[in-house]
Amino acid sequence: MITPWLISLFTVVAVYFLDRWENKHIKSLFDWVPAILLAYVIPALISVILSADFSQATIHNYSKYFFIPLAIIAVMSSLSLGQLKSIGWKPIALFVSGSLVIATFPVLLMVGFSETNLITNTLVQEGYWKGIPPIVGSWIGGSTSQLVLKELVECPENIFLSVLVMDTVLVNIWTILMFQCIKKSRYLNSLFKISDVALPETIRTEERKVLPPFWCGCLMLIFVVLCNWMFSLFVVKIVVLSVLGLLLGNVLPSWNFRFALRAGGVLILVVMAILGLKLQIKTLGFDTQFLGFLVVWLLGHFVFMMGLAKALNLNMAWVPIASMANVGGIATAPAVTAAYNKKWMPHAIVLAILSMATGTFWGMLTIFLLEFLVQ
């Protein structure tokens, strides 16, 4: 008998190796269908083929109590606070402001257009507002934050899949636009009379002996087990494990940052594969008004950052870099940066990791504001 565990294991292994297969056709597929979406859809398709319902399987409890917490502590422990100093306060201020706009702009849109059909019907009555926090998590924190916020806001599976599809389309288009934008940075600096275009300080990496992956994994697992034993509320566990992850990465001198980041990526695939077992594809819907809402939201984020960069007299190249560190993540942010200056790629990676570390908390702010608004 095919069990939920076998389906999840098959999905994770298949997606993991396909994503790393150096085949141009496979690479093209993953340019448009990211691994996280594929890991979510495959178990759902298998469930349809088997005519089985795995939505109540015990594997979902393991995901909530072990896999999601492990993903959180792994991602948080991959952030080195010391490397942030090399970037400078202006780019970090721009990045954080961009995150703030992502977290609050949809709430402002809902207040400003409260009487429209989009707000009253689509977002409130049909419940699409519960799809907003996972998008905040995706755009700021990446897949880990997206999954945590989906659980916190209790986003329905059909809305979550719609959000994933629309998010994938928008991020792909946005990445192309940011490639073009960063190539125009010198023109934009001249247009907006930006004079501060100096290179940031080089990020230094030290060769040091790191903790073996086995012991890193053991430490993270011990903290998760203790957290499950001490706390019952899911949100409390997430906050505590986030703090513990930061401490592991920045207090323990031999912490293995590379392993933590890779472990976080694999754990995200595991969580998505398990989550896909709940999905009922026949309930999938696609709302064009909501897509328009996302477009206005994303453009508002970008326009605000352009204005702030002008006010700070900051090189306009930081706008697409900071935007991609938020919206695109650790893969696309350095790729876009390389189109301007390859020496800035480590800075883009650090910002992207900072994004991964803070996305859940920005999403919690969005949930608080939205619940206050819709109730």
C-alpha positions in Angstrom: 0.0 0.0 0.0 1.2 3.5 -0.9 1.4 5.5 2.3 1.6 9.3 2.8 5.2 8.9 4.0 6.2 7.1 0.7 4.4 9.8 -1.4 6.2 12.6 0.5 9.6 10.8 0.3 9.2 10.2 -3.4 8.2 13.9 -4.0 11.1 15.3 -2.0 13.7 13.1 -3.6 12.4 13.6 -7.1 12.1 17.4 -6.8 15.5 17.7 -5.1 17.4 15.9 -7.8 15.4 17.3 -10.7 16.2 20.8 -9.4 19.9 20.0 -9.5 19.9 18.2 -12.8 22.0 20.0 -15.4 19.6 19.6 -18.2 18.5 22.7 -20.2 14.9 21.5 -20.5 14.6 20.7 -16.7 16.3 24.0 -15.9 13.7 25.8 -18.1 10.9 24.0 -16.2 12.3 25.2 -12.8 12.7 28.8 -14.2 8.9 28.9 -14.3 7.7 26.3 -11.9 9.8 26.5 -8.7 10.6 23.5 -6.7 8.3 24.5 -3.8 5.3 24.6 -6.1 6.2 21.3 -7.7 6.6 19.7 -4.3 3.2 20.9 -3.4 1.4 19.7 -6.5 2.9 16.3 -7.0 1.4 14.7 -3.8 -2.0 16.2 -4.8 -1.8 14.7 -8.2 -0.9 11.3 -6.8 -3.8 11.5 -4.4 -6.1 12.1 -7.3 -4.7 9.2 -9.3 -5.1 6.9 -6.2 -8.5 8.4 -5.4 -7.3 8.7 -1.8 -7.8 11.4 0.8 -4.7 11.9 3.0 -5.8 15.2 4.5 -6.3 13.6 8.0 -3.1 11.5 8.0 -0.9 11.5 11.1 2.0 12.7 9.0 0.6 16.3 9.2 1.1 16.2 13.0 4.8 15.4 12.4 5.1 18.3 10.0 3.6 20.8 12.5 5.6 19.5 15.5 8.9 18.7 13.9 9.5 19.6 10.2 8.3 23.2 10.3 10.1 24.0 13.6 13.3 22.4 12.3 13.0 24.5 9.1 12.6 27.7 11.2 15.6 27.0 13.4 17.8 26.0 10.4 17.0 29.1 8.4 17.4 31.5 11.4 20.7 30.0 12.3 22.0 30.6 8.8 22.0 34.4 9.4 25.4 36.0 10.4 24.7 39.3 12.0 28.3 40.3 11.8 28.1 40.3 8.0 25.4 43.0 8.0 27.9 45.6 9.1 29.7 45.4 5.7 26.6 46.4 3.8 26.1 49.8 5.4 23.0 51.3 7.1 21.5 52.9 4.0 21.0 49.7 2.0 19.7 48.0 5.1 17.3 50.8 5.8 16.0 50.6 2.2 15.6 46.8 2.5 13.8 47.0 5.9 11.5 49.8 4.5 10.7 47.6 1.5 9.7 44.8 3.9 7.6 47.2 5.9 5.7 48.3 2.8 5.1 44.7 1.8 3.7 43.9 5.2 1.4 46.9 5.6 0.5 48.1 2.0 -2.3 45.5 1.5 -3.9 46.6 4.7 -3.8 50.3 3.5 -5.3 49.2 0.1 -8.1 47.4 1.9 -8.8 50.5 4.0 -8.6 52.9 1.0 -10.9 50.7 -1.2 -13.1 49.2 1.5 -16.4 49.6 -0.4 -15.2 47.9 -3.6 -16.3 44.5 -4.8 -12.7 43.2 -4.5 -12.6 44.0 -0.8 -16.1 43.2 0.3 -16.6 40.0 -1.7 -13.2 38.5 -2.8 -11.1 39.4 0.2 -13.6 39.3 3.0 -16.6 37.1 2.1 -14.6 34.6 0.0 -11.7 34.6 2.5 -8.9 35.6 0.2 -7.6 37.9 2.9 -6.1 34.7 4.4 -4.0 34.4 1.3 -2.3 37.7 2.0 -0.1 36.7 5.0 1.4 33.7 3.1 2.3 36.1 0.3 4.0 38.4 2.8 5.9 35.4 4.1 6.9 34.4 0.5 8.0 37.8 -0.6 9.9 38.7 2.6 10.9 35.4 4.2 10.6 32.8 1.4 9.0 29.4 1.6 9.6 28.8 5.3 7.8 31.9 6.4 5.1 31.3 3.8 4.4 27.9 5.3 4.4 29.1 8.9 2.1 32.0 8.2 -0.2 29.7 6.2 -0.6 27.7 9.4 -0.9 30.7 11.7 -3.7 32.3 9.6 -5.3 28.9 8.7 -5.4 29.7 5.0 -7.7 27.2 3.1 -5.8 24.8 0.8 -7.7 26.0 -2.4 -6.8 29.7 -1.7 -3.2 28.7 -0.8 -2.7 26.9 -4.1 -4.1 29.9 -6.0 -1.7 32.2 -4.1 1.2 29.9 -5.0 0.3 30.0 -8.7 -0.2 33.7 -8.8 2.9 34.3 -6.7 5.0 32.2 -9.0 3.8 34.1 -12.1 4.4 37.5 -10.5 7.9 36.6 -9.1 9.0 35.4 -12.5 7.9 38.5 -14.3 9.3 40.7 -11.5 12.7 39.0 -11.7 12.8 39.9 -15.5 11.8 43.5 -14.7 14.5 43.8 -12.0 17.1 42.5 -14.3 16.2 45.3 -16.7 16.0 47.9 -13.9 19.4 47.2 -12.4 20.9 47.5 -15.9 19.5 51.0 -16.0 20.9 52.0 -12.6 23.5 54.4 -13.9 20.8 56.2 -16.0 18.5 56.3 -12.9 21.3 57.7 -10.8 21.9 60.5 -13.3 18.1 61.1 -13.7 17.5 61.4 -9.9 20.9 63.1 -9.3 22.3 60.4 -7.0 25.9 61.1 -6.1 26.6 58.4 -3.6 27.5 55.5 -5.9 30.6 54.1 -4.1 31.1 50.4 -3.6 30.1 49.0 -0.2 32.7 47.4 2.1 33.8 43.9 1.1 32.3 41.1 3.1 35.1 39.0 4.5 34.7 35.3 5.0 37.0 33.4 7.4 38.2 29.9 6.8 37.5 28.1 10.1 36.7 24.7 11.4 32.9 24.2 11.5 30.7 21.8 13.4 30.0 18.6 11.5 26.5 18.5 9.9 25.5 15.5 12.2 26.0 17.6 15.4 24.4 20.6 13.9 21.3 18.5 13.1 21.3 17.0 16.6 21.4 20.4 18.3 18.5 21.7 16.2 16.5 18.6 16.9 17.1 18.8 20.6 15.9 22.4 20.7 12.8 21.5 18.7 12.0 18.6 21.1 12.5 20.8 24.2 10.4 23.5 22.6 7.5 21.1 21.9 7.8 19.9 25.5 7.8 23.4 27.1 5.3 25.2 24.9 1.9 24.3 23.5 1.1 27.4 21.3 2.5 27.1 17.8 3.3 30.8 17.5 5.3 30.8 20.7 7.3 27.8 19.5 8.1 29.7 16.3 9.3 32.8 18.1 11.4 30.9 20.6 13.0 28.7 17.9 13.7 31.9 15.8 15.6 33.4 18.7 17.5 30.1 19.4 18.4 29.9 15.8 19.9 33.3 15.8 21.9 32.5 19.0 23.2 29.2 17.4 24.4 31.1 14.3 25.9 34.1 16.1 27.1 32.8 19.5 28.5 29.4 18.6 31.8 30.1 16.8 31.9 26.9 14.9 28.4 26.9 13.6 28.0 25.4 10.1 26.1 28.2 8.2 26.2 26.3 4.9 24.7 23.2 6.3 22.0 25.1 8.1 20.9 26.9 4.9 20.9 23.6 2.9 19.0 21.8 5.6 16.4 24.6 5.7 15.9 24.2 1.9 15.4 20.4 2.1 13.0 20.8 5.1 10.9 23.3 3.1 10.5 20.7 0.4 9.5 18.1 3.0 6.9 20.4 4.5 5.5 21.3 1.1 5.2 17.7 0.1 3.3 16.9 3.2 1.1 19.9 2.8 0.3 18.9 -0.7 -1.4 15.7 0.7 -4.2 18.0 2.0 -4.8 19.7 -1.3 -8.0 18.9 -3.3 -7.2 20.1 -6.8 -10.9 20.2 -7.8 -11.3 23.1 -5.4 -8.7 25.3 -7.1 -9.9 28.7 -8.1 -8.2 31.7 -9.8 -9.4 35.3 -9.1 -8.3 37.9 -11.5 -9.3 40.8 -9.2 -7.0 39.3 -6.5 -4.2 39.1 -9.0 -4.7 42.8 -9.8 -4.5 43.5 -6.1 -1.2 41.7 -5.9 0.2 43.7 -8.9 -0.7 47.1 -7.3 0.7 45.9 -4.0 4.1 44.9 -5.7 4.3 48.2 -7.6 3.6 50.2 -4.5 6.5 48.4 -2.8 8.8 49.3 -5.7 7.7 53.0 -6.0 8.2 53.6 -2.3 11.7 52.2 -2.4 12.6 54.4 -5.4 11.5 57.4 -3.4 13.4 56.4 -0.3 16.6 55.7 -2.3 16.3 59.2 -3.7 15.8 60.7 -0.2 18.8 58.8 1.1 20.9 59.7 -2.0 21.5 55.9 -2.4 22.7 54.2 -5.6 19.5 53.2 -7.4 21.1 49.7 -8.0 20.1 48.9 -4.4 16.4 49.2 -5.2 16.2 46.1 -7.4 18.7 44.3 -5.2 16.7 45.0 -2.1 13.5 44.2 -3.9 14.8 40.9 -5.1 16.2 40.1 -1.7 12.7 40.5 -0.4 10.6 39.1 -3.3 13.0 36.8 -5.1 15.1 35.3 -2.3 18.6 33.8 -2.1 18.7 32.4 -5.6 17.5 35.4 -7.7 18.9 38.3 -5.6 22.6 37.6 -6.3 21.7 36.7 -10.0 20.1 40.1 -10.5 23.0 41.8 -8.6 25.6 40.2 -10.9 24.0 42.0 -13.9 25.2 45.2 -12.3 28.4 44.3 -10.3 29.5 40.8 -9.3 31.4 42.2 -6.3 28.0 43.1 -4.7 26.7 39.5 -4.9 27.7 38.6 -1.3 25.8 41.6 -0.1 22.7 40.5 -1.9 23.0 37.0 -0.4 23.2 38.5 3.2 20.2 40.7 2.5 18.3 37.6 1.2 19.2 35.6 4.3 18.1 38.6 6.5 14.8 38.5 4.5 14.4 34.8 5.3 15.0 35.4 9.0 12.5 38.3 9.4 9.6 37.2 7.0 7.6 35.4 9.7 7.6 38.4 12.0 6.5 40.8 9.3 3.7 38.3 8.4 2.6 38.2 12.0 2.2 42.0 11.9 0.1 41.6 8.7 -2.1 39.0 10.3 -2.7 41.2 13.4 -3.6 44.2 11.2 -5.9 42.1 8.9 -7.7 40.4 11.7 -8.3 43.8 13.3 -9.7 45.0 10.0 -12.0 42.2 8.9 -13.5 41.4 12.3 
